[in-house]
């Protein structure tokens, strides 16, 4: 019991009145006036409740593209290599193998002395692996299941991005963006990778979508996470937050209140992620650690990234102009130029590209997050060009005097040019900003005979054919390059799945429970049989920095024990005199051959090795084999030998004669760029050995 005040009674009355008014509005107002609501939300809801409904073209097309993206990502995940990216293989797959199967070889970044990598991502993906393990899946199924899972997450990110693009730029730009993204060879390649740059690119899809839809707090939550994983994202996050700060008028909130909300929410997000990363990193390294702080100290304060390679200033432009990337690169530049108020969304990525361009170390994986944004602005360019091509006045506009919306226009070329100029200006400044009706209607003009209806001519303007052919080339190039990569690397899956499982079964029949293995590629724990009790690696490269081999190649299960088999180079000479290895250089081949005769090996680990795994890849060409024979008088083992196998067998010299060849994966030959993009490789054009 209690005494009620008039205020409580009044607010309750207002609540009841609000419910009554909302009920009346819900019962006696239409919903078909908003086609977006009726088609995209009520129809699928009716289908979910009653089993039938009419689907809009937009939902059908984008759903089809989402399914196509998942299919392509699954194919890319199942039949492409992962050892080509050492950062991915060593820094993410090896700790993940350790978490799931108890052993792995660590890189120097994971050593306690440096502690540059956070184990948060491997720990999260280990949960997916544990689920697959509990379902009785083999190690190969777990490996490919994780890759497919990452690819599906990336496809959902693309779908979410294109949904936000539809609200900002319209249906056509959204569909074109989706199409350009899923058929881009490099996006298709990185979407299912495990390296940090791929993770940053996938998170950027969601972040950019939140930015377009003004979901500020979700944007801040994901952006702080991305910054903690990859510090390179700081310029993008900073410009996004400046744009959010100065667009406070759209929120209809007083500036002071808006600023306080951003500060409180941002501070709580930063403290939350700092707590998560410090806890996870400290638990992994067994001491108070924050991996991102160590990364900044090593790369920024000490500036120690230069030993890993200094690339040309044109390296990134070479990536942009390679394969079908040239289409989105040129289209993105034009797309940024033709749009007006939407240029702000490209500014963070332009600044980030300038920042990456100033860095000494340049790798293509640093650009992964830029490619989807380039596809967006390229789609704006394509839509602008098609819209400009198809919006023309009727033919009778040119032949006679007429009246349009009450204004009289004279039949002169000056008036016609003026009208077309206004139309072009409207397309450039307004049409890409206010969806959904981007293509404006040109009023029809009455003819001399009002009873006759002039049939519009349906033809594609010649200038539009250029864009259509460019899109066709883009799709064909993306599919051709992807299928070629699947064709080349698909043999690796069958080799490890069939040949090595047969090897394990033979050893089981011989009652061999475990043996020692050696691989010239350090981080292949996923691909060698589980019966390999210990993995050793043969590092023939020079040390990137003093003490590199002492901190790298340690075992995750026992960090005090190294899996490195050291070699002593003669006279302390370097193995590689320049940055890259040139197989056609006669002096370089002579140097390799002379060094191989004087290499010294550690006898303990060498004598305990039962199996050696050599890295595959490109096949040695007939010209390279002939050149090597002229230098050394030795012939290659066979015409289909890979260059890496040829190289290591030459360096190991007499040691390789103690081993017998058990199984070998077929290598592949390089294909010319134009042959690869046009799909001519499928017909044997440009490469007789394929």
C-alpha positions in Angstrom: 0.0 0.0 0.0 1.1 3.6 -0.6 0.0 7.1 -1.5 0.4 7.9 -5.2 1.4 11.4 -6.3 -0.2 13.3 -9.1 3.1 13.1 -11.1 3.1 9.4 -11.2 -0.5 9.3 -12.2 0.1 11.9 -15.0 3.1 10.0 -16.5 1.1 6.8 -16.4 -1.7 8.5 -18.2 0.7 9.7 -20.9 2.1 6.2 -21.3 -1.4 4.8 -21.8 -2.2 7.6 -24.3 1.0 6.9 -26.2 0.1 3.2 -26.4 -3.4 4.0 -27.6 -2.1 6.4 -30.3 0.5 3.9 -31.5 -2.1 1.2 -31.7 -4.4 3.4 -33.8 -1.5 4.3 -36.0 -0.5 0.7 -36.4 -4.1 -0.5 -37.2 -5.3 2.3 -39.5 -2.3 3.4 -41.6 -0.9 1.8 -44.7 2.5 0.2 -45.1 2.7 -0.2 -48.9 3.7 3.4 -49.4 7.2 2.5 -48.3 8.4 -0.1 -50.8 11.6 -0.7 -48.9 9.6 -1.6 -45.8 7.0 -3.7 -47.6 9.3 -5.6 -49.9 12.5 -6.0 -47.8 11.1 -6.6 -44.4 7.3 -7.5 -44.4 7.6 -10.1 -47.2 10.5 -12.1 -45.7 8.7 -11.9 -42.3 5.5 -13.3 -43.9 7.7 -16.1 -45.4 9.2 -17.0 -42.1 5.7 -17.1 -40.4 3.5 -18.5 -43.1 5.9 -20.1 -45.6 5.4 -17.8 -48.6 6.3 -14.3 -49.8 7.4 -12.2 -52.7 11.1 -11.6 -52.9 12.6 -8.3 -54.1 15.3 -8.3 -56.8 17.7 -6.7 -54.3 17.4 -9.4 -51.7 17.6 -12.1 -54.4 20.6 -10.6 -56.1 22.6 -9.8 -53.0 21.7 -13.2 -51.4 22.9 -14.8 -54.6 26.2 -12.8 -54.5 26.6 -13.8 -50.8 26.2 -17.5 -51.7 28.6 -17.1 -54.6 31.1 -15.4 -52.3 31.0 -18.2 -49.8 31.4 -20.8 -52.5 34.4 -19.0 -54.0 35.9 -18.5 -50.5 35.5 -22.2 -49.7 37.2 -23.2 -53.0 40.0 -20.7 -52.3 40.4 -22.0 -48.7 40.5 -25.7 -49.8 42.8 -25.6 -52.7 45.4 -22.8 -52.1 48.7 -23.0 -50.3 49.5 -21.3 -47.0 53.3 -21.6 -46.8 53.8 -18.8 -49.3 53.2 -16.3 -46.5 55.7 -17.0 -43.8 54.0 -14.5 -41.5 50.8 -16.5 -41.6 52.3 -19.9 -41.4 54.7 -19.2 -38.6 52.9 -16.6 -36.5 49.4 -18.0 -36.6 49.2 -21.6 -37.8 52.0 -22.8 -35.6 50.7 -21.5 -32.3 47.2 -22.7 -33.4 48.7 -26.2 -34.0 50.3 -26.1 -30.6 47.0 -25.2 -28.9 45.2 -28.0 -30.7 47.8 -30.8 -30.9 50.5 -29.8 -28.4 53.5 -29.0 -30.5 54.8 -26.4 -32.9 57.8 -24.3 -34.0 57.7 -20.7 -32.8 59.0 -17.6 -34.7 61.2 -15.0 -33.1 58.1 -12.7 -32.6 56.7 -15.3 -30.1 59.8 -15.5 -28.1 59.6 -14.1 -24.5 62.5 -11.8 -25.3 60.5 -9.9 -27.9 56.8 -10.9 -27.4 55.4 -9.0 -30.4 52.4 -11.2 -31.1 49.2 -11.4 -29.1 47.8 -14.9 -28.8 44.2 -13.7 -28.8 43.4 -14.6 -32.4 44.9 -18.1 -32.2 43.0 -18.7 -28.9 39.7 -17.7 -30.5 40.2 -19.9 -33.6 41.3 -22.7 -31.3 37.7 -22.8 -30.1 36.6 -23.5 -33.6 39.2 -26.2 -33.9 38.2 -27.8 -30.6 34.6 -28.0 -31.9 35.7 -29.8 -35.0 38.0 -32.1 -33.0 35.2 -33.0 -30.7 33.1 -34.0 -33.8 35.8 -36.5 -34.7 37.4 -34.6 -37.6 40.9 -35.3 -38.8 43.6 -32.8 -38.7 43.2 -32.0 -42.3 39.5 -31.3 -41.9 40.2 -29.1 -38.8 42.7 -27.1 -40.9 40.5 -26.5 -43.8 37.4 -26.1 -41.6 39.2 -23.1 -39.8 40.1 -21.6 -43.2 36.5 -22.0 -44.5 35.2 -20.5 -41.3 37.4 -17.4 -41.7 36.3 -17.1 -45.3 32.6 -17.2 -44.4 33.2 -14.4 -41.8 34.8 -12.4 -44.5 31.9 -13.0 -46.9 29.4 -11.9 -44.2 31.6 -8.7 -43.7 31.3 -8.0 -47.4 27.6 -8.5 -47.3 27.2 -6.2 -44.3 29.4 -3.6 -46.1 27.3 -3.7 -49.3 24.1 -3.4 -47.2 25.4 -0.1 -45.7 26.6 1.0 -49.2 23.0 0.5 -50.5 21.6 2.9 -47.9 24.2 5.5 -48.7 24.7 5.2 -52.4 21.8 3.1 -53.7 21.1 -0.4 -55.0 23.1 -0.3 -58.2 26.3 0.9 -56.5 25.9 -1.8 -53.8 25.5 -4.6 -56.3 28.5 -3.4 -58.3 30.6 -3.2 -55.1 29.7 -6.7 -54.1 30.5 -7.9 -57.6 33.8 -6.2 -57.8 34.9 -7.5 -54.3 34.0 -11.2 -54.8 35.8 -11.3 -58.2 38.9 -9.5 -57.1 41.7 -12.0 -57.1 43.6 -10.5 -54.1 40.5 -10.1 -52.0 39.5 -13.7 -52.8 43.0 -14.7 -51.8 43.4 -12.9 -48.4 39.8 -13.3 -47.1 40.5 -16.8 -45.7 44.1 -16.2 -44.5 45.0 -16.1 -40.8 47.7 -13.3 -40.8 47.0 -10.1 -38.9 46.6 -8.0 -42.1 43.8 -10.3 -43.3 42.1 -10.0 -39.9 42.4 -6.2 -40.0 40.9 -6.2 -43.5 37.9 -8.3 -42.4 37.3 -6.1 -39.4 37.6 -3.0 -41.6 34.6 -4.2 -43.6 32.4 -4.1 -40.5 34.0 -0.8 -39.3 33.5 1.0 -42.7 29.8 -0.2 -42.8 29.3 1.2 -39.3 30.8 4.5 -40.4 28.4 4.7 -43.3 25.4 4.0 -41.1 26.6 6.3 -38.3 26.8 3.5 -35.8 29.4 5.3 -33.8 29.7 3.1 -30.7 30.0 -0.2 -32.6 32.6 1.6 -34.8 34.6 2.6 -31.8 34.4 -0.9 -30.2 35.7 -2.7 -33.4 38.2 0.1 -34.2 39.9 -0.1 -30.8 40.1 -3.9 -31.2 41.7 -3.5 -34.7 44.2 -1.0 -33.4 45.2 -3.4 -30.6 45.8 -6.1 -33.2 47.4 -3.9 -35.9 48.8 -0.5 -35.0 48.8 0.6 -38.7 45.0 1.2 -38.3 45.6 4.2 -36.1 45.4 6.8 -38.9 42.2 5.4 -40.2 40.6 5.3 -36.8 41.7 8.9 -36.0 40.2 10.4 -39.2 37.0 8.5 -38.7 36.6 9.8 -35.1 37.3 13.4 -36.3 34.5 13.0 -38.9 32.2 11.6 -36.2 33.1 14.5 -33.8 32.4 17.2 -36.4 29.2 15.7 -37.6 27.5 15.9 -34.2 24.7 18.1 -35.6 23.2 15.0 -37.3 22.7 13.4 -33.9 20.5 16.4 -32.8 22.5 16.4 -29.5 24.2 19.3 -27.9 27.9 19.4 -28.7 29.0 19.3 -25.0 26.7 16.3 -24.3 27.9 14.5 -27.4 31.5 15.1 -26.6 31.0 13.7 -23.1 29.3 10.6 -24.4 32.1 9.9 -26.9 34.7 10.4 -24.2 33.0 8.1 -21.6 32.2 5.4 -24.1 35.6 5.6 -25.8 37.5 5.4 -22.4 35.4 2.4 -21.3 36.2 0.6 -24.6 39.9 1.3 -24.4 40.1 0.1 -20.8 38.1 -3.0 -21.7 40.3 -4.0 -24.6 43.5 -3.1 -22.6 42.4 -5.4 -19.8 41.6 -8.2 -22.2 44.9 -8.0 -24.1 47.1 -7.5 -21.0 45.4 -10.6 -19.3 45.8 -12.8 -22.4 49.3 -11.7 -23.3 50.5 -12.0 -19.7 49.0 -15.4 -19.3 50.7 -16.6 -22.5 54.2 -15.2 -21.9 54.1 -15.8 -18.1 55.0 -12.2 -17.3 53.2 -8.8 -17.4 53.1 -8.2 -21.2 51.3 -6.0 -23.7 52.2 -7.2 -27.2 51.1 -4.1 -29.0 53.4 -2.0 -26.7 56.3 -4.3 -27.5 55.5 -4.0 -31.2 55.6 -0.2 -31.1 58.8 -0.2 -29.1 60.6 -2.6 -31.6 59.3 -1.0 -34.9 58.9 2.7 -34.0 61.2 3.6 -31.1 64.1 1.2 -32.0 63.2 1.2 -35.8 64.3 -2.4 -36.2 62.1 -3.4 -39.2 64.7 -2.5 -41.8 66.6 -5.8 -41.7 63.6 -7.6 -43.3 63.9 -5.8 -46.6 63.9 -2.4 -48.2 61.6 -2.2 -51.2 61.2 0.2 -54.0 58.9 3.2 -53.7 57.0 1.8 -56.7 56.2 -1.5 -55.0 52.6 -0.7 -54.0 51.8 0.9 -57.4 53.0 -2.4 -59.0 50.5 -4.2 -56.8 47.7 -1.8 -57.8 48.5 -2.3 -61.5 48.8 -6.1 -61.4 46.1 -8.4 -62.8 42.6 -7.1 -62.5 43.6 -4.6 -59.8 44.3 -2.1 -62.5 40.5 -1.8 -63.2 39.6 -1.0 -59.6 42.6 1.3 -59.1 41.8 3.5 -62.1 38.1 3.3 -61.4 38.6 4.3 -57.7 40.6 7.4 -58.7 37.8 8.5 -61.1 35.1 7.5 -58.5 36.7 9.7 -55.9 36.8 12.6 -58.4 33.2 12.4 -59.5 31.6 12.2 -56.1 31.5 15.3 -53.9 30.3 14.9 -50.3 31.4 11.2 -50.1 35.1 11.9 -50.6 35.5 12.0 -46.9 35.1 8.2 -46.7 38.2 7.8 -48.9 40.4 10.2 -46.9 41.4 7.8 -44.1 42.6 5.2 -46.6 44.5 7.7 -48.8 46.3 9.0 -45.6 47.0 5.4 -44.6 48.4 4.6 -48.0 50.7 7.6 -47.8 51.8 6.4 -44.3 52.6 2.9 -45.7 54.4 4.4 -48.6 56.8 6.2 -46.3 57.7 2.9 -44.5 60.9 1.2 -45.5 59.4 -2.3 -45.4 56.6 -2.7 -48.0 54.6 -5.9 -48.4 51.5 -6.5 -50.4 49.6 -7.8 -47.4 49.8 -4.3 -45.9 47.3 -3.2 -48.6 44.6 -5.8 -48.0 42.2 -3.4 -46.2 42.4 -0.9 -49.0 41.2 -3.2 -51.8 37.4 -3.3 -50.8 37.3 0.5 -50.5 38.9 0.8 -54.0 36.1 -1.6 -55.2 33.5 0.7 -53.7 34.7 3.9 -55.4 35.3 2.0 -58.7 31.6 0.9 -58.6 30.7 4.6 -58.1 32.8 5.4 -61.2 31.1 2.6 -63.2 27.6 3.7 -62.1 28.4 7.4 -62.8 29.7 6.5 -66.3 26.7 4.3 -67.1 24.2 6.9 -65.8 25.9 9.6 -67.9 25.8 7.3 -70.9 22.2 6.3 -70.7 20.5 9.6 -69.7 19.9 11.4 -73.0 17.0 13.6 -74.1 14.4 12.1 -76.5 15.0 12.4 -80.2 12.1 14.8 -80.7 13.8 17.2 -78.2 16.4 18.0 -80.8 14.0 18.3 -83.8 11.4 20.8 -82.6 10.4 23.4 -80.2 8.7 22.2 -77.1 7.6 23.0 -73.5 9.0 21.1 -70.5 7.4 21.8 -67.1 6.0 25.1 -68.3 9.4 26.6 -69.5 9.8 27.3 -73.2 13.1 26.1 -74.8 14.3 27.2 -78.2 15.5 24.7 -80.7 19.1 25.9 -80.7 22.3 24.1 -80.0 23.1 26.5 -77.3 20.0 25.7 -75.3 20.5 22.0 -75.9 24.1 22.2 -74.6 22.9 24.2 -71.6 20.2 21.6 -70.7 22.7 18.7 -71.0 25.3 20.6 -68.9 22.7 21.0 -66.2 21.9 17.3 -66.4 25.6 16.3 -66.1 26.1 18.7 -63.2 23.1 17.1 -61.4 24.5 13.6 -62.0 27.9 14.6 -60.7 26.8 16.4 -57.5 23.5 14.9 -56.4 22.8 11.5 -57.9 25.4 9.6 -55.9 24.4 11.2 -52.6 20.7 10.6 -52.1 19.4 7.1 -52.7 17.3 5.2 -53.7 16.2 7.0 -56.9 19.5 7.9 -58.3 18.5 7.9 -62.0 16.3 10.9 -62.5 13.4 10.8 -65.0 13.6 13.0 -68.1 10.0 14.2 -68.9 8.6 13.0 -72.2 7.8 15.7 -74.8 4.7 15.6 -76.9 5.2 15.0 -80.6 3.3 16.6 -83.5 0.8 13.8 -83.5 -0.5 13.4 -80.0 -2.2 10.1 -80.8 1.1 8.4 -81.8 3.5 7.1 -79.2 7.2 7.3 -80.2 8.9 4.0 -79.1 12.1 4.7 -77.3 15.2 3.2 -79.0 16.8 0.6 -76.8 20.5 0.6 -77.6 23.7 0.7 -75.6 25.7 3.8 -76.3 29.2 3.1 -77.6 30.8 4.8 -74.6 29.0 2.4 -72.3 30.5 -0.6 -74.1 33.9 0.4 -72.7 32.7 0.0 -69.1 30.8 -3.2 -69.9 33.9 -4.8 -71.5 36.1 -3.6 -68.7 33.8 -5.3 -66.2 33.7 -8.5 -68.3 37.5 -8.5 -68.3 37.6 -8.0 -64.6 35.3 -10.9 -63.9 37.1 -13.2 -66.3 40.5 -12.2 -65.0 39.5 -12.8 -61.4 38.0 -16.2 -62.1 40.9 -17.3 -64.4 43.6 -16.3 -61.9 41.7 -18.0 -59.0 41.1 -21.3 -61.0 44.8 -21.3 -62.1 45.9 -21.0 -58.5 43.6 -23.8 -57.4 44.9 -25.9 -60.3 48.5 -25.2 -59.3 48.2 -25.7 -55.6 45.5 -28.3 -55.5 48.1 -31.0 -55.8 49.5 -30.1 -52.4 46.3 -31.1 -50.7 46.3 -34.5 -52.3 50.0 -35.0 -51.7 49.7 -34.5 -47.9 46.3 -36.1 -47.6 47.0 -39.3 -49.6 50.8 -39.8 -49.7 51.5 -38.9 -46.1 48.6 -40.9 -44.7 49.9 -43.9 -46.7 53.3 -43.3 -45.2 51.8 -43.3 -41.7 50.0 -46.5 -42.4 53.2 -48.2 -43.6 55.1 -47.1 -40.5 52.2 -48.4 -38.4 52.5 -51.8 -40.0 56.2 -51.8 -39.2 55.5 -51.0 -35.5 57.2 -47.6 -35.8 55.4 -45.4 -33.2 57.3 -42.1 -33.8 60.3 -40.7 -35.7 62.1 -37.4 -36.2 61.5 -35.2 -39.2 63.2 -32.2 -40.8 61.7 -29.6 -43.1 63.5 -26.9 -45.0 60.4 -24.7 -44.4 60.3 -24.1 -40.7 56.6 -23.9 -40.0 54.8 -26.9 -41.5 53.5 -28.7 -38.4 50.0 -29.0 -40.0 51.4 -30.9 -42.9 53.8 -33.4 -41.5 52.4 -36.7 -40.0 51.5 -36.6 -36.3 53.9 -39.5 -35.9 56.8 -37.1 -36.2 57.8 -36.9 -32.6 60.1 -34.0 -33.1 60.3 -31.5 -36.0 63.6 -29.9 -37.0 64.2 -27.2 -39.5 67.2 -26.5 -41.7 67.8 -22.7 -42.0 70.2 -21.9 -44.8 69.3 -18.2 -44.9 71.6 -15.6 -43.3 70.4 -14.2 -40.0 68.0 -11.3 -40.3 69.6 -9.7 -37.2 72.3 -10.9 -34.8 70.9 -13.7 -32.6 67.9 -14.5 -34.9 68.5 -18.2 -34.9 68.9 -18.3 -31.2 65.4 -16.9 -30.4 63.6 -18.4 -33.4 62.8 -22.0 -34.2 62.1 -22.8 -30.5 59.4 -25.3 -29.6 56.1 -24.0 -28.2 55.8 -27.1 -26.0 59.4 -26.6 -24.6 60.8 -23.1 -25.3 64.2 -24.1 -24.0 64.6 -26.6 -26.8 65.4 -25.5 -30.3 64.3 -27.3 -33.5 67.1 -25.6 -35.5 69.8 -27.5 -37.2 72.6 -25.1 -37.6 75.0 -24.9 -40.5 78.4 -23.3 -40.6 79.1 -21.4 -43.8 82.6 -21.4 -45.2 84.8 -18.4 -44.3 81.7 -16.8 -42.7 80.5 -15.8 -46.2 76.9 -14.8 -46.7 74.7 -17.2 -48.6 72.8 -14.4 -50.5 74.8 -11.4 -51.7 71.7 -9.4 -52.7 68.1 -9.1 -51.5 66.6 -11.7 -53.9 67.8 -14.9 -55.4 68.3 -14.8 -59.1 68.3 -18.3 -60.6 69.4 -17.2 -64.0 72.5 -15.5 -62.7 75.5 -17.7 -63.5 77.6 -16.2 -60.7 74.9 -16.9 -58.2 74.6 -20.5 -59.2 78.4 -21.0 -59.0 78.3 -19.5 -55.5 75.6 -21.9 -54.4 77.4 -24.9 -55.8 80.7 -23.9 -54.2 79.2 -23.3 -50.8 77.3 -26.6 -50.8 80.6 -28.5 -50.9 81.9 -26.9 -47.7 78.8 -26.8 -45.5 79.2 -28.3 -42.0 76.3 -30.0 -40.3 75.6 -30.8 -36.7 76.0 -34.6 -36.4 73.6 -35.2 -33.5 70.4 -33.9 -35.0 71.4 -35.0 -38.5 71.9 -38.7 -37.6 68.5 -38.8 -35.8 66.5 -37.6 -38.8 64.3 -40.2 -40.4 62.4 -38.1 -43.0 63.2 -34.8 -44.8 60.4 -32.6 -46.3 61.4 -30.2 -49.1 59.4 -27.3 -50.1 57.7 -27.4 -53.5 56.5 -24.6 -55.7 57.6 -23.5 -59.2 59.1 -26.1 -61.5 62.6 -25.6 -62.7 62.7 -24.5 -66.4 64.7 -26.1 -69.1 66.9 -23.1 -69.4 67.8 -23.2 -65.7 68.6 -26.9 -65.9 70.8 -26.4 -69.0 72.6 -23.5 -67.3 73.2 -25.5 -64.2 74.6 -28.4 -66.2 77.0 -26.1 -68.0 78.3 -24.8 -64.7 78.6 -28.0 -62.6 78.3 -30.9 -65.1 75.3 -32.2 -63.1 71.9 -32.8 -64.4 68.6 -32.2 -62.5 66.9 -35.3 -61.2 64.0 -35.0 -63.6 62.3 -32.3 -65.7 59.5 -31.7 -63.3 61.6 -31.0 -60.2 60.7 -27.9 -58.3 63.2 -25.1 -57.9 63.2 -25.2 -54.1 63.8 -29.0 -54.1 66.6 -28.5 -56.7 68.2 -25.8 -54.6 68.2 -27.6 -51.3 69.3 -30.9 -52.8 72.2 -29.1 -54.4 73.1 -27.4 -51.1 72.8 -30.6 -49.0 75.0 -32.4 -51.5 76.2 -35.8 -50.1 73.8 -35.7 -47.2 70.8 -36.2 -49.6 72.3 -39.5 -50.8 71.6 -41.0 -47.4 67.8 -40.6 -48.0 65.5 -42.3 -50.4 62.7 -40.5 -52.3 59.3 -41.6 -50.9 56.8 -39.2 -52.4 56.9 -36.0 -54.4 54.2 -33.4 -55.3 54.1 -32.1 -58.8 55.4 -28.6 -59.2 53.9 -25.9 -61.5 55.3 -23.4 -64.0 54.8 -19.7 -64.0 52.2 -18.3 -66.5 52.5 -15.0 -68.3 50.3 -12.2 -66.9 48.1 -11.7 -69.9 47.7 -15.5 -70.4 46.7 -15.8 -66.8 44.2 -13.0 -66.9 42.4 -14.0 -70.1 42.2 -17.7 -69.2 44.4 -18.8 -72.1 46.4 -21.0 -69.8 43.5 -23.5 -69.8 44.1 -24.1 -73.5 47.9 -24.5 -73.2 48.6 -21.1 -74.6 51.8 -19.4 -73.6 53.2 -22.4 -71.6 53.8 -25.8 -73.1 54.8 -27.3 -69.8 51.5 -26.5 -68.0 
